Amino acid sequence: MSGERYGPPSSTVVQIAFAVEDVESAVRSFHEATGAGPFLRHPHVEIARLDFYDGSRVVPASMDHSIALGQWGEVMVELVRHHAITPAPAAAALTRRGRGLHHVARMADDLNFECDRLREAGSTLLLRGSTGDVDFAFLEMATGGLLEVYQRDTPILHLYRRVREAARGWDGADLFMDR
């Protein structure tokens, strides 16, 4: 983890994600309804490592998904389209809600500690993974619903800052920004 301490507090929800059928049309609809944007597109996000927690077993998993990230007031919005997830129980856990609200996300100073803390509070660890730059976990909260937790580090903070700064003074003209 970077020695520099910045970014939102660990308890702050930093992202609201919605599962959609088509990312680009969802961006247009979401922008029209909320004014959010501009959106950074990431087709077929690379996941370097992904593990599914199936009871007491840890099973290698894979996920192919496309996303668009935009700023909606103080929070990032993610529009996500799942193309393929294996194994089947992992796919069921991540897609059983269908379209609409998918998860909320926040950051942790220590992802291992936070996953353990959340499990002790009754949450179920579903997935742990890494894009190579960003370590993350998905948990089913004891109250229902999915929570994504990121390891707070420079790459994820840079991504959040980039999306937030693109929204400042944005005139609404170009819905999509370049990677």
N, C-alpha and C positions, 0 to 999 in steps of 0.2 A: 504494500500500500504506500502511496505517496506520503512523504513526511509532512506535506503541506495540508493543513486542515481548512477546508472550505467547502461550500455547498450547503444544501439544506440540512437541518437537523435530521437524525435518523428516524424520528417518529413522523416526519412530514410525508404525506402522500405526494409524490412528484409526478405521477402519471396515472391517467385513466385510459384503459385500452378497450376497444370495441372490436369484436369479431365481425367481419364483413365478407360479402360474396366477391366483390370486385373492389380492389383498393382505390383505383383511380376514380371510379364513379362515386365511391364512398367519400373521397376527399372533396369532390365537388359538392355533394349533398351536405356534408358536415360543415363545410365552409359557408354555404348558403344559409344554413340554419343558425350557425354560431358566430361566424366571422373569423374563426380560427385559421391560422396559417402564417406563413407559407409552409408547405410540407416537404420534408426530405424523404425521398423514396429509397427503399432498400429492397429490390427484388431478390427473392431466394437467398435470404440471409444465411451466411455460412456459420455453422455451429461446429466448432472444433472438437468438443467433447460434450456428451449428454448422457446422463445416467437417470434411469427411471427406478424409483423406489417402490417395489412391489412387495408390500408387507415387510418381511425381514430380508428379502433379497434385493440386490442392486443389479439391474439389468441394463446393458448398453442400449441406448435408444438413438433415434435420429428424428430430425424435424426439418421439413422444408416449408418455409413460410415467407411471405412477402409483407412488408410493412410500409407505412407512411407515418412520419412523425411531424407534428405541428404544435404550435403553442396556442393554448386556449386559456387566456387570462394568466393566472399564476401557475397553471399546471400544464404539463405536456399531454397531448392526446396521441395515442397510437391507434391506427387502424390496421388490423392484422387479418391476413388471409392465410389459413393453414392449407397447404397443398397436400402434404403427406406427413404422418407421424407414425413411427413404429417404436415399440411393439403396440399391438392393439389396445391393451389396457391404458397405455400412456395417451393414445389418441382419444380414447373415451374420456379420460380425466380432463383433457384440455379442451375438448370440443362438445361435451355433453350439454352445454348451455345454449348451443346454437348461435345464431346471430344476436348481436347486442352486446351489453356490458360483458367483457371477458375477464378483466382483472384490474386491480390497482397495483401500483408499484411504489416502493420506497427504497432507500439506501441504508446500508449498515456499515459501521466502521469495521466490524468483524463478522463476516458472513457465517462462519462456522458457529460462533457464539450465538448469533441471532437465530439461526436455524434450530439450534438446540433449545434456546429460550422459547421460541414459538412452539416447538414440539411439546415442551413441558407444559405450555399453556393450552394444549389440546389440539394444535394444528397438526396436519399430516403432511410430511415432506413427500412431494410427488416427483420433482425433477431437480437435478443439480447439473449445471453446465457451464460452458465457457465458449465465447466467440473467439478466443485467443487473446482478446484485449479486455473483455468484460466477463467477470464471473457472476453467476446469478443462480437463483433457486425459485421454484414455484411451490407454494404450499396451499393446501386446502385449509382455510381457516376453520376453527372450531365453530364459529358462528355461520359458516357457509361462505362460499365465494373463494376466488383465487387471489392470492397475494404473490407478487413477484418481488424479490428482494435482490438488489444489486450490491456487490462489494463496492463501497465508495472508493474510487481510485481515479486517477487523472483521465483515462480514456472516456469513462462514462460521464464524468463531470464536464469534459470538453464537449461531448455530444449534446448534453443538456444546455450548456451555455450557447453553443452554436445555434440551436433551434430557437432558444429564447431571444437571442440578439437579432436573428433574422426577422422576428416578429415586431421588434421595436421600429416604429415608423413605417412599417410595411403598408404600401398603398393598395394592396389587394389585387394588383395587376397580374402577377405571375404566381399561380397557385403552387407550382413546384419549383424547388430550388435544386441546384446541382449538388451532387455528392461532393 
